[in-house]
Amino acid sequence: MKARIHVYLKPGVLDPQGAAVAGALKNLGFDEVENARQGKLIELDLAGDDAEAAKTRVEDMCKKLLANPVIENFSIEMV
């Protein structure tokens, strides 16, 4: 079983990496880009067959290590 975790900054949190990406794209001629937000994707290969239990464990992993709950949100996709 595989879990995909998308971690991204909460709205209102400054994102200097996203601003740099948006600026670079505009400099390359992609004028339609108004804003960019940077995030991260984490993929975990998990042992076991119980998808609900696995998702609960992944949520615990996110809360304890993979995401900073003060400034980041996360979503989990079980594959």
PDB file of N, CA, C and O in Angstrom:
ATOM      1  N   MET A   1       0.848  -1.168   0.000  1.00  0.00           N
ATOM      2  CA  MET A   1       0.000   0.000   0.000  1.00  0.00           C
ATOM      3  C   MET A   1       0.896   1.235   0.000  1.00  0.00           C
ATOM      4  O   MET A   1       1.996   1.223   0.554  1.00  0.00           O
ATOM      5  N   LYS A   2       0.411   2.288  -0.625  1.00  0.00           N
ATOM      6  CA  LYS A   2       1.197   3.515  -0.741  1.00  0.00           C
ATOM      7  C   LYS A   2       0.358   4.680  -0.246  1.00  0.00           C
ATOM      8  O   LYS A   2      -0.852   4.729  -0.467  1.00  0.00           O
ATOM      9  N   ALA A   3       1.016   5.616   0.427  1.00  0.00           N
ATOM     10  CA  ALA A   3       0.360   6.853   0.845  1.00  0.00           C
ATOM     11  C   ALA A   3       1.095   8.019   0.193  1.00  0.00           C
ATOM     12  O   ALA A   3       2.325   8.075   0.191  1.00  0.00           O
ATOM     13  N   ARG A   4       0.322   8.941  -0.356  1.00  0.00           N
ATOM     14  CA  ARG A   4       0.878  10.181  -0.895  1.00  0.00           C
ATOM     15  C   ARG A   4       0.412  11.311   0.006  1.00  0.00           C
ATOM     16  O   ARG A   4      -0.788  11.501   0.201  1.00  0.00           O
ATOM     17  N   ILE A   5       1.354  12.056   0.551  1.00  0.00           N
ATOM     18  CA  ILE A   5       1.037  13.154   1.441  1.00  0.00           C
ATOM     19  C   ILE A   5       1.438  14.450   0.759  1.00  0.00           C
ATOM     20  O   ILE A   5       2.595  14.632   0.379  1.00  0.00           O
ATOM     21  N   HIS A   6       0.486  15.337   0.609  1.00  0.00           N
ATOM     22  CA  HIS A   6       0.747  16.663   0.052  1.00  0.00           C
ATOM     23  C   HIS A   6       0.782  17.640   1.222  1.00  0.00           C
ATOM     24  O   HIS A   6      -0.194  17.773   1.961  1.00  0.00           O
ATOM     25  N   VAL A   7       1.915  18.322   1.383  1.00  0.00           N
ATOM     26  CA  VAL A   7       2.082  19.289   2.456  1.00  0.00           C
ATOM     27  C   VAL A   7       2.210  20.666   1.808  1.00  0.00           C
ATOM     28  O   VAL A   7       2.993  20.848   0.876  1.00  0.00           O
ATOM     29  N   TYR A   8       1.450  21.620   2.298  1.00  0.00           N
ATOM     30  CA  TYR A   8       1.457  22.944   1.696  1.00  0.00           C
ATOM     31  C   TYR A   8       1.228  23.984   2.787  1.00  0.00           C
ATOM     32  O   TYR A   8       0.624  23.702   3.821  1.00  0.00           O
ATOM     33  N   LEU A   9       1.725  25.195   2.532  1.00  0.00           N
ATOM     34  CA  LEU A   9       1.589  26.277   3.491  1.00  0.00           C
ATOM     35  C   LEU A   9       0.134  26.713   3.616  1.00  0.00           C
ATOM     36  O   LEU A   9      -0.622  26.701   2.645  1.00  0.00           O
ATOM     37  N   LYS A  10      -0.237  27.097   4.829  1.00  0.00           N
ATOM     38  CA  LYS A  10      -1.585  27.608   5.050  1.00  0.00           C
ATOM     39  C   LYS A  10      -1.738  28.951   4.344  1.00  0.00           C
ATOM     40  O   LYS A  10      -0.756  29.668   4.151  1.00  0.00           O
ATOM     41  N   PRO A  11      -2.962  29.293   3.961  1.00  0.00           N
ATOM     42  CA  PRO A  11      -3.196  30.607   3.356  1.00  0.00           C
ATOM     43  C   PRO A  11      -2.733  31.707   4.311  1.00  0.00           C
ATOM     44  O   PRO A  11      -2.942  31.620   5.521  1.00  0.00           O
ATOM     45  N   GLY A  12      -2.114  32.723   3.762  1.00  0.00           N
ATOM     46  CA  GLY A  12      -1.636  33.836   4.571  1.00  0.00           C
ATOM     47  C   GLY A  12      -0.202  33.701   5.044  1.00  0.00           C
ATOM     48  O   GLY A  12       0.395  34.683   5.486  1.00  0.00           O
ATOM     49  N   VAL A  13       0.366  32.497   4.960  1.00  0.00           N
ATOM     50  CA  VAL A  13       1.764  32.294   5.344  1.00  0.00           C
ATOM     51  C   VAL A  13       2.629  32.676   4.148  1.00  0.00           C
ATOM     52  O   VAL A  13       2.399  32.210   3.033  1.00  0.00           O
ATOM     53  N   LEU A  14       3.624  33.526   4.388  1.00  0.00           N
ATOM     54  CA  LEU A  14       4.513  33.944   3.304  1.00  0.00           C
ATOM     55  C   LEU A  14       5.212  32.744   2.690  1.00  0.00           C
ATOM     56  O   LEU A  14       5.618  31.818   3.393  1.00  0.00           O
ATOM     57  N   ASP A  15       5.349  32.770   1.373  1.00  0.00           N
ATOM     58  CA  ASP A  15       5.962  31.668   0.630  1.00  0.00           C
ATOM     59  C   ASP A  15       7.038  32.229  -0.296  1.00  0.00           C
ATOM     60  O   ASP A  15       6.770  32.451  -1.477  1.00  0.00           O
ATOM     61  N   PRO A  16       8.261  32.463   0.217  1.00  0.00           N
ATOM     62  CA  PRO A  16       9.308  33.038  -0.626  1.00  0.00           C
ATOM     63  C   PRO A  16       9.703  32.139  -1.793  1.00  0.00           C
ATOM     64  O   PRO A  16      10.042  32.643  -2.863  1.00  0.00           O
ATOM     65  N   GLN A  17       9.666  30.825  -1.612  1.00  0.00           N
ATOM     66  CA  GLN A  17       9.986  29.923  -2.726  1.00  0.00           C
ATOM     67  C   GLN A  17       8.944  30.036  -3.829  1.00  0.00           C
ATOM     68  O   GLN A  17       9.285  30.069  -5.011  1.00  0.00           O
ATOM     69  N   GLY A  18       7.686  30.096  -3.446  1.00  0.00           N
ATOM     70  CA  GLY A  18       6.624  30.258  -4.431  1.00  0.00           C
ATOM     71  C   GLY A  18       6.757  31.577  -5.177  1.00  0.00           C
ATOM     72  O   GLY A  18       6.554  31.628  -6.390  1.00  0.00           O
ATOM     73  N   ALA A  19       7.101  32.653  -4.453  1.00  0.00           N
ATOM     74  CA  ALA A  19       7.291  33.955  -5.095  1.00  0.00           C
ATOM     75  C   ALA A  19       8.462  33.909  -6.074  1.00  0.00           C
ATOM     76  O   ALA A  19       8.400  34.514  -7.144  1.00  0.00           O
ATOM     77  N   ALA A  20       9.530  33.195  -5.710  1.00  0.00           N
ATOM     78  CA  ALA A  20      10.684  33.070  -6.613  1.00  0.00           C
ATOM     79  C   ALA A  20      10.305  32.299  -7.874  1.00  0.00           C
ATOM     80  O   ALA A  20      10.726  32.663  -8.972  1.00  0.00           O
ATOM     81  N   VAL A  21       9.517  31.242  -7.727  1.00  0.00           N
ATOM     82  CA  VAL A  21       9.064  30.465  -8.885  1.00  0.00           C
ATOM     83  C   VAL A  21       8.199  31.340  -9.797  1.00  0.00           C
ATOM     84  O   VAL A  21       8.384  31.353 -11.013  1.00  0.00           O
ATOM     85  N   ALA A  22       7.257  32.069  -9.199  1.00  0.00           N
ATOM     86  CA  ALA A  22       6.389  32.933 -10.006  1.00  0.00           C
ATOM     87  C   ALA A  22       7.210  33.992 -10.741  1.00  0.00           C
ATOM     88  O   ALA A  22       6.969  34.262 -11.917  1.00  0.00           O
ATOM     89  N   GLY A  23       8.183  34.594 -10.043  1.00  0.00           N
ATOM     90  CA  GLY A  23       9.034  35.598 -10.671  1.00  0.00           C
ATOM     91  C   GLY A  23       9.858  35.031 -11.808  1.00  0.00           C
ATOM     92  O   GLY A  23       9.988  35.657 -12.860  1.00  0.00           O
ATOM     93  N   ALA A  24      10.417  33.848 -11.602  1.00  0.00           N
ATOM     94  CA  ALA A  24      11.234  33.217 -12.638  1.00  0.00           C
ATOM     95  C   ALA A  24      10.388  32.870 -13.863  1.00  0.00           C
ATOM     96  O   ALA A  24      10.832  33.056 -14.996  1.00  0.00           O
ATOM     97  N   LEU A  25       9.190  32.374 -13.644  1.00  0.00           N
ATOM     98  CA  LEU A  25       8.311  32.051 -14.772  1.00  0.00           C
ATOM     99  C   LEU A  25       7.945  33.310 -15.555  1.00  0.00           C
ATOM    100  O   LEU A  25       7.918  33.287 -16.786  1.00  0.00           O
ATOM    101  N   LYS A  26       7.663  34.402 -14.854  1.00  0.00           N
ATOM    102  CA  LYS A  26       7.370  35.662 -15.541  1.00  0.00           C
ATOM    103  C   LYS A  26       8.580  36.122 -16.348  1.00  0.00           C
ATOM    104  O   LYS A  26       8.425  36.596 -17.473  1.00  0.00           O
ATOM    105  N   ASN A  27       9.787  35.989 -15.788  1.00  0.00           N
ATOM    106  CA  ASN A  27      11.010  36.373 -16.499  1.00  0.00           C
ATOM    107  C   ASN A  27      11.235  35.524 -17.747  1.00  0.00           C
ATOM    108  O   ASN A  27      11.875  35.972 -18.698  1.00  0.00           O
ATOM    109  N   LEU A  28      10.715  34.312 -17.743  1.00  0.00           N
ATOM    110  CA  LEU A  28      10.845  33.429 -18.897  1.00  0.00           C
ATOM    111  C   LEU A  28       9.736  33.643 -19.924  1.00  0.00           C
ATOM    112  O   LEU A  28       9.667  32.940 -20.932  1.00  0.00           O
ATOM    113  N   GLY A  29       8.871  34.622 -19.658  1.00  0.00           N
ATOM    114  CA  GLY A  29       7.830  34.943 -20.632  1.00  0.00           C
ATOM    115  C   GLY A  29       6.474  34.344 -20.349  1.00  0.00           C
ATOM    116  O   GLY A  29       5.564  34.470 -21.167  1.00  0.00           O
ATOM    117  N   PHE A  30       6.316  33.700 -19.219  1.00  0.00           N
ATOM    118  CA  PHE A  30       5.019  33.121 -18.859  1.00  0.00           C
ATOM    119  C   PHE A  30       4.234  34.149 -18.048  1.00  0.00           C
ATOM    120  O   PHE A  30       4.067  34.015 -16.836  1.00  0.00           O
ATOM    121  N   ASP A  31       3.761  35.168 -18.742  1.00  0.00           N
ATOM    122  CA  ASP A  31       3.126  36.311 -18.091  1.00  0.00           C
ATOM    123  C   ASP A  31       1.783  35.988 -17.448  1.00  0.00           C
ATOM    124  O   ASP A  31       1.294  36.758 -16.622  1.00  0.00           O
ATOM    125  N   GLU A  32       1.188  34.874 -17.811  1.00  0.00           N
ATOM    126  CA  GLU A  32      -0.112  34.520 -17.241  1.00  0.00           C
ATOM    127  C   GLU A  32      -0.020  34.065 -15.781  1.00  0.00           C
ATOM    128  O   GLU A  32      -1.037  33.988 -15.092  1.00  0.00           O
ATOM    129  N   VAL A  33       1.200  33.762 -15.305  1.00  0.00           N
ATOM    130  CA  VAL A  33       1.376  33.317 -13.915  1.00  0.00           C
ATOM    131  C   VAL A  33       1.223  34.516 -12.989  1.00  0.00           C
ATOM    132  O   VAL A  33       2.006  35.464 -13.042  1.00  0.00           O
ATOM    133  N   GLU A  34       0.211  34.458 -12.148  1.00  0.00           N
ATOM    134  CA  GLU A  34      -0.029  35.538 -11.192  1.00  0.00           C
ATOM    135  C   GLU A  34       0.568  35.237  -9.824  1.00  0.00           C
ATOM    136  O   GLU A  34       0.998  36.147  -9.116  1.00  0.00           O
ATOM    137  N   ASN A  35       0.594  33.966  -9.455  1.00  0.00           N
ATOM    138  CA  ASN A  35       1.078  33.579  -8.129  1.00  0.00           C
ATOM    139  C   ASN A  35       1.472  32.104  -8.175  1.00  0.00           C
ATOM    140  O   ASN A  35       0.952  31.339  -8.987  1.00  0.00           O
ATOM    141  N   ALA A  36       2.380  31.721  -7.309  1.00  0.00           N
ATOM    142  CA  ALA A  36       2.756  30.306  -7.176  1.00  0.00           C
ATOM    143  C   ALA A  36       2.947  30.003  -5.700  1.00  0.00           C
ATOM    144  O   ALA A  36       3.426  30.848  -4.944  1.00  0.00           O
ATOM    145  N   ARG A  37       2.577  28.811  -5.296  1.00  0.00           N
ATOM    146  CA  ARG A  37       2.786  28.344  -3.924  1.00  0.00           C
ATOM    147  C   ARG A  37       3.607  27.073  -4.013  1.00  0.00           C
ATOM    148  O   ARG A  37       3.325  26.195  -4.828  1.00  0.00           O
ATOM    149  N   GLN A  38       4.613  26.981  -3.179  1.00  0.00           N
ATOM    150  CA  GLN A  38       5.510  25.827  -3.148  1.00  0.00           C
ATOM    151  C   GLN A  38       5.018  24.856  -2.076  1.00  0.00           C
ATOM    152  O   GLN A  38       4.588  25.278  -1.003  1.00  0.00           O
ATOM    153  N   GLY A  39       5.080  23.587  -2.362  1.00  0.00           N
ATOM    154  CA  GLY A  39       4.710  22.569  -1.387  1.00  0.00           C
ATOM    155  C   GLY A  39       5.641  21.383  -1.518  1.00  0.00           C
ATOM    156  O   GLY A  39       6.673  21.460  -2.184  1.00  0.00           O
ATOM    157  N   LYS A  40       5.273  20.292  -0.884  1.00  0.00           N
ATOM    158  CA  LYS A  40       6.075  19.081  -1.021  1.00  0.00           C
ATOM    159  C   LYS A  40       5.151  17.867  -1.090  1.00  0.00           C
ATOM    160  O   LYS A  40       4.040  17.864  -0.561  1.00  0.00           O
ATOM    161  N   LEU A  41       5.649  16.855  -1.754  1.00  0.00           N
ATOM    162  CA  LEU A  41       4.955  15.583  -1.884  1.00  0.00           C
ATOM    163  C   LEU A  41       5.820  14.522  -1.243  1.00  0.00           C
ATOM    164  O   LEU A  41       7.003  14.397  -1.557  1.00  0.00           O
ATOM    165  N   ILE A  42       5.227  13.759  -0.345  1.00  0.00           N
ATOM    166  CA  ILE A  42       5.934  12.666   0.313  1.00  0.00           C
ATOM    167  C   ILE A  42       5.187  11.386  -0.015  1.00  0.00           C
ATOM    168  O   ILE A  42       3.977  11.303   0.194  1.00  0.00           O
ATOM    169  N   GLU A  43       5.899  10.387  -0.528  1.00  0.00           N
ATOM    170  CA  GLU A  43       5.295   9.083  -0.803  1.00  0.00           C
ATOM    171  C   GLU A  43       5.871   8.067   0.161  1.00  0.00           C
ATOM    172  O   GLU A  43       7.086   7.973   0.337  1.00  0.00           O
ATOM    173  N   LEU A  44       4.985   7.307   0.783  1.00  0.00           N
ATOM    174  CA  LEU A  44       5.390   6.266   1.715  1.00  0.00           C
ATOM    175  C   LEU A  44       4.879   4.923   1.227  1.00  0.00           C
ATOM    176  O   LEU A  44       3.710   4.800   0.862  1.00  0.00           O
ATOM    177  N   ASP A  45       5.737   3.919   1.217  1.00  0.00           N
ATOM    178  CA  ASP A  45       5.316   2.542   0.983  1.00  0.00           C
ATOM    179  C   ASP A  45       5.052   1.929   2.347  1.00  0.00           C
ATOM    180  O   ASP A  45       5.910   1.970   3.229  1.00  0.00           O
ATOM    181  N   LEU A  46       3.869   1.362   2.519  1.00  0.00           N
ATOM    182  CA  LEU A  46       3.433   0.863   3.817  1.00  0.00           C
ATOM    183  C   LEU A  46       3.138  -0.631   3.756  1.00  0.00           C
ATOM    184  O   LEU A  46       2.626  -1.137   2.757  1.00  0.00           O
ATOM    185  N   ALA A  47       3.466  -1.319   4.828  1.00  0.00           N
ATOM    186  CA  ALA A  47       3.123  -2.726   4.964  1.00  0.00           C
ATOM    187  C   ALA A  47       1.705  -2.836   5.527  1.00  0.00           C
ATOM    188  O   ALA A  47       1.243  -1.934   6.226  1.00  0.00           O
ATOM    189  N   GLY A  48       1.032  -3.914   5.231  1.00  0.00           N
ATOM    190  CA  GLY A  48      -0.293  -4.159   5.780  1.00  0.00           C
ATOM    191  C   GLY A  48      -1.381  -4.059   4.735  1.00  0.00           C
ATOM    192  O   GLY A  48      -1.148  -3.632   3.604  1.00  0.00           O
ATOM    193  N   ASP A  49      -2.597  -4.470   5.144  1.00  0.00           N
ATOM    194  CA  ASP A  49      -3.733  -4.527   4.235  1.00  0.00           C
ATOM    195  C   ASP A  49      -4.891  -3.624   4.653  1.00  0.00           C
ATOM    196  O   ASP A  49      -5.819  -3.414   3.872  1.00  0.00           O
ATOM    197  N   ASP A  50      -4.850  -3.091   5.865  1.00  0.00           N
ATOM    198  CA  ASP A  50      -5.962  -2.302   6.392  1.00  0.00           C
ATOM    199  C   ASP A  50      -5.759  -0.829   6.036  1.00  0.00           C
ATOM    200  O   ASP A  50      -4.978  -0.125   6.676  1.00  0.00           O
ATOM    201  N   ALA A  51      -6.477  -0.376   5.006  1.00  0.00           N
ATOM    202  CA  ALA A  51      -6.295   0.986   4.502  1.00  0.00           C
ATOM    203  C   ALA A  51      -6.709   2.037   5.530  1.00  0.00           C
ATOM    204  O   ALA A  51      -6.047   3.068   5.649  1.00  0.00           O
ATOM    205  N   GLU A  52      -7.780   1.800   6.268  1.00  0.00           N
ATOM    206  CA  GLU A  52      -8.236   2.771   7.271  1.00  0.00           C
ATOM    207  C   GLU A  52      -7.208   2.921   8.390  1.00  0.00           C
ATOM    208  O   GLU A  52      -6.895   4.037   8.804  1.00  0.00           O
ATOM    209  N   ALA A  53      -6.683   1.795   8.879  1.00  0.00           N
ATOM    210  CA  ALA A  53      -5.666   1.848   9.937  1.00  0.00           C
ATOM    211  C   ALA A  53      -4.398   2.527   9.428  1.00  0.00           C
ATOM    212  O   ALA A  53      -3.758   3.291  10.151  1.00  0.00           O
ATOM    213  N   ALA A  54      -4.045   2.242   8.183  1.00  0.00           N
ATOM    214  CA  ALA A  54      -2.854   2.856   7.599  1.00  0.00           C
ATOM    215  C   ALA A  54      -3.029   4.361   7.485  1.00  0.00           C
ATOM    216  O   ALA A  54      -2.104   5.117   7.785  1.00  0.00           O
ATOM    217  N   LYS A  55      -4.204   4.804   7.056  1.00  0.00           N
ATOM    218  CA  LYS A  55      -4.436   6.240   6.922  1.00  0.00           C
ATOM    219  C   LYS A  55      -4.371   6.929   8.283  1.00  0.00           C
ATOM    220  O   LYS A  55      -3.845   8.036   8.393  1.00  0.00           O
ATOM    221  N   THR A  56      -4.894   6.289   9.304  1.00  0.00           N
ATOM    222  CA  THR A  56      -4.824   6.842  10.659  1.00  0.00           C
ATOM    223  C   THR A  56      -3.374   6.973  11.105  1.00  0.00           C
ATOM    224  O   THR A  56      -2.994   7.981  11.699  1.00  0.00           O
ATOM    225  N   ARG A  57      -2.569   5.965  10.823  1.00  0.00           N
ATOM    226  CA  ARG A  57      -1.136   6.017  11.181  1.00  0.00           C
ATOM    227  C   ARG A  57      -0.425   7.118  10.405  1.00  0.00           C
ATOM    228  O   ARG A  57       0.412   7.825  10.968  1.00  0.00           O
ATOM    229  N   VAL A  58      -0.742   7.274   9.132  1.00  0.00           N
ATOM    230  CA  VAL A  58      -0.115   8.324   8.319  1.00  0.00           C
ATOM    231  C   VAL A  58      -0.512   9.700   8.843  1.00  0.00           C
ATOM    232  O   VAL A  58       0.314  10.612   8.866  1.00  0.00           O
ATOM    233  N   GLU A  59      -1.765   9.863   9.265  1.00  0.00           N
ATOM    234  CA  GLU A  59      -2.182  11.129   9.866  1.00  0.00           C
ATOM    235  C   GLU A  59      -1.341  11.440  11.104  1.00  0.00           C
ATOM    236  O   GLU A  59      -0.926  12.582  11.304  1.00  0.00           O
ATOM    237  N   ASP A  60      -1.092  10.428  11.933  1.00  0.00           N
ATOM    238  CA  ASP A  60      -0.236  10.613  13.108  1.00  0.00           C
ATOM    239  C   ASP A  60       1.181  11.006  12.693  1.00  0.00           C
ATOM    240  O   ASP A  60       1.797  11.867  13.321  1.00  0.00           O
ATOM    241  N   MET A  61       1.700  10.375  11.632  1.00  0.00           N
ATOM    242  CA  MET A  61       3.038  10.718  11.140  1.00  0.00           C
ATOM    243  C   MET A  61       3.100  12.182  10.703  1.00  0.00           C
ATOM    244  O   MET A  61       4.075  12.883  10.975  1.00  0.00           O
ATOM    245  N   CYS A  62       2.054  12.624  10.028  1.00  0.00           N
ATOM    246  CA  CYS A  62       2.010  14.013   9.557  1.00  0.00           C
ATOM    247  C   CYS A  62       1.980  14.982  10.725  1.00  0.00           C
ATOM    248  O   CYS A  62       2.697  15.982  10.723  1.00  0.00           O
ATOM    249  N   LYS A  63       1.162  14.696  11.711  1.00  0.00           N
ATOM    250  CA  LYS A  63       1.023  15.583  12.864  1.00  0.00           C
ATOM    251  C   LYS A  63       2.298  15.631  13.703  1.00  0.00           C
ATOM    252  O   LYS A  63       2.610  16.659  14.305  1.00  0.00           O
ATOM    253  N   LYS A  64       3.033  14.520  13.745  1.00  0.00           N
ATOM    254  CA  LYS A  64       4.223  14.453  14.601  1.00  0.00           C
ATOM    255  C   LYS A  64       5.516  14.833  13.899  1.00  0.00           C
ATOM    256  O   LYS A  64       6.457  15.277  14.556  1.00  0.00           O
ATOM    257  N   LEU A  65       5.591  14.667  12.556  1.00  0.00           N
ATOM    258  CA  LEU A  65       6.871  14.886  11.880  1.00  0.00           C
ATOM    259  C   LEU A  65       6.762  15.522  10.503  1.00  0.00           C
ATOM    260  O   LEU A  65       7.498  16.462  10.204  1.00  0.00           O
ATOM    261  N   LEU A  66       5.880  15.041   9.674  1.00  0.00           N
ATOM    262  CA  LEU A  66       5.918  15.391   8.256  1.00  0.00           C
ATOM    263  C   LEU A  66       5.386  16.782   7.929  1.00  0.00           C
ATOM    264  O   LEU A  66       5.749  17.351   6.900  1.00  0.00           O
ATOM    265  N   ALA A  67       4.537  17.338   8.781  1.00  0.00           N
ATOM    266  CA  ALA A  67       3.992  18.676   8.542  1.00  0.00           C
ATOM    267  C   ALA A  67       4.081  19.489   9.835  1.00  0.00           C
ATOM    268  O   ALA A  67       3.973  18.947  10.935  1.00  0.00           O
ATOM    269  N   ASN A  68       4.275  20.777   9.680  1.00  0.00           N
ATOM    270  CA  ASN A  68       4.277  21.696  10.815  1.00  0.00           C
ATOM    271  C   ASN A  68       2.862  22.257  10.942  1.00  0.00           C
ATOM    272  O   ASN A  68       2.466  23.096  10.132  1.00  0.00           O
ATOM    273  N   PRO A  69       2.094  21.816  11.933  1.00  0.00           N
ATOM    274  CA  PRO A  69       0.684  22.201  12.012  1.00  0.00           C
ATOM    275  C   PRO A  69       0.458  23.692  12.243  1.00  0.00           C
ATOM    276  O   PRO A  69      -0.656  24.179  12.045  1.00  0.00           O
ATOM    277  N   VAL A  70       1.477  24.417  12.650  1.00  0.00           N
ATOM    278  CA  VAL A  70       1.334  25.852  12.860  1.00  0.00           C
ATOM    279  C   VAL A  70       1.220  26.589  11.529  1.00  0.00           C
ATOM    280  O   VAL A  70       0.434  27.528  11.407  1.00  0.00           O
ATOM    281  N   ILE A  71       2.003  26.169  10.525  1.00  0.00           N
ATOM    282  CA  ILE A  71       2.050  26.905   9.252  1.00  0.00           C
ATOM    283  C   ILE A  71       1.679  26.067   8.035  1.00  0.00           C
ATOM    284  O   ILE A  71       1.578  26.604   6.932  1.00  0.00           O
ATOM    285  N   GLU A  72       1.472  24.762   8.210  1.00  0.00           N
ATOM    286  CA  GLU A  72       1.221  23.895   7.059  1.00  0.00           C
ATOM    287  C   GLU A  72      -0.061  23.084   7.226  1.00  0.00           C
ATOM    288  O   GLU A  72      -0.441  22.710   8.336  1.00  0.00           O
ATOM    289  N   ASN A  73      -0.705  22.828   6.115  1.00  0.00           N
ATOM    290  CA  ASN A  73      -1.804  21.869   6.015  1.00  0.00           C
ATOM    291  C   ASN A  73      -1.288  20.655   5.252  1.00  0.00           C
ATOM    292  O   ASN A  73      -0.251  20.721   4.592  1.00  0.00           O
ATOM    293  N   PHE A  74      -2.015  19.551   5.348  1.00  0.00           N
ATOM    294  CA  PHE A  74      -1.638  18.370   4.588  1.00  0.00           C
ATOM    295  C   PHE A  74      -2.886  17.632   4.135  1.00  0.00           C
ATOM    296  O   PHE A  74      -3.954  17.749   4.736  1.00  0.00           O
ATOM    297  N   SER A  75      -2.730  16.875   3.071  1.00  0.00           N
ATOM    298  CA  SER A  75      -3.790  15.972   2.630  1.00  0.00           C
ATOM    299  C   SER A  75      -3.141  14.628   2.336  1.00  0.00           C
ATOM    300  O   SER A  75      -1.975  14.556   1.947  1.00  0.00           O
ATOM    301  N   ILE A  76      -3.905  13.580   2.525  1.00  0.00           N
ATOM    302  CA  ILE A  76      -3.395  12.215   2.366  1.00  0.00           C
ATOM    303  C   ILE A  76      -4.210  11.515   1.294  1.00  0.00           C
ATOM    304  O   ILE A  76      -5.439  11.578   1.280  1.00  0.00           O
ATOM    305  N   GLU A  77      -3.501  10.848   0.402  1.00  0.00           N
ATOM    306  CA  GLU A  77      -4.127  10.044  -0.647  1.00  0.00           C
ATOM    307  C   GLU A  77      -3.591   8.623  -0.502  1.00  0.00           C
ATOM    308  O   GLU A  77      -2.388   8.402  -0.638  1.00  0.00           O
ATOM    309  N   MET A  78      -4.454   7.672  -0.233  1.00  0.00           N
ATOM    310  CA  MET A  78      -4.054   6.272  -0.136  1.00  0.00           C
ATOM    311  C   MET A  78      -4.186   5.645  -1.522  1.00  0.00           C
ATOM    312  O   MET A  78      -5.239   5.735  -2.151  1.00  0.00           O
ATOM    313  N   VAL A  79      -3.124   5.018  -1.987  1.00  0.00           N
ATOM    314  CA  VAL A  79      -3.098   4.455  -3.326  1.00  0.00           C
ATOM    315  C   VAL A  79      -2.950   2.938  -3.232  1.00  0.00           C
ATOM    316  O   VAL A  79      -2.906   2.257  -4.257  1.00  0.00           O
TER     317      VAL A  79
END
